[in-house]
Amino acid sequence: MATVLAVVFAITTAYCAFWWLVTYISMLSALFYALDKGVPQPTDDEIKVYTSRVIRALFRRKRGKR
């Protein structure tokens, strides 16, 4: 039983690691594109505002669902 759990854990870990890497590469690509195009970097206040906005959007309950 322990071997089966270890295999399941290894598979799920590899799956999560793969998608983390895909996301990381995508974010760096977008960052490099913005820097190359001369998009101004956000201020500290803008970063705080948008970070809190994203967190609220991620954890907001969907209306009509319990």
C-alpha positions in Angstrom: 0.0 0.0 0.0 2.8 2.4 0.8 4.4 1.8 -2.6 1.1 2.7 -4.3 0.9 5.9 -2.3 4.5 6.8 -3.1 3.8 6.3 -6.8 0.6 8.5 -6.7 2.5 11.1 -4.8 5.4 11.1 -7.3 3.0 11.4 -10.2 1.0 14.3 -8.7 4.2 16.0 -7.7 5.6 15.7 -11.2 2.3 17.0 -12.7 2.3 20.1 -10.4 6.0 20.7 -11.1 5.4 20.6 -14.8 2.5 23.1 -14.7 4.4 25.4 -12.3 7.3 25.5 -14.8 4.9 26.2 -17.7 3.4 29.1 -15.7 6.8 30.4 -14.6 8.1 30.5 -18.2 4.9 32.2 -19.4 5.2 34.9 -16.8 8.8 35.5 -17.5 8.0 35.7 -21.2 5.4 38.3 -20.6 7.8 40.2 -18.4 10.6 40.2 -21.0 8.1 41.3 -23.7 6.9 44.2 -21.6 10.5 45.3 -20.8 11.5 45.1 -24.4 8.5 47.1 -25.5 9.3 49.8 -22.9 6.2 49.3 -20.8 6.8 51.3 -17.6 7.3 49.3 -14.4 4.5 49.6 -11.8 5.0 51.5 -8.6 4.9 49.9 -5.2 1.4 51.2 -4.7 0.2 49.8 -8.0 1.7 46.4 -7.1 -0.2 46.4 -3.8 -3.5 47.4 -5.4 -3.3 44.8 -8.1 -2.1 42.1 -5.8 -5.0 42.6 -3.4 -7.4 42.7 -6.4 -6.1 39.4 -7.7 -6.3 37.8 -4.2 -9.9 39.0 -3.8 -10.8 37.7 -7.3 -9.3 34.3 -6.5 -11.0 33.8 -3.2 -14.4 35.5 -4.0 -17.4 33.2 -3.8 -19.2 32.7 -7.0 -22.8 34.0 -6.8 -25.5 31.5 -6.9 -23.2 28.7 -5.6 -22.8 27.6 -2.0 
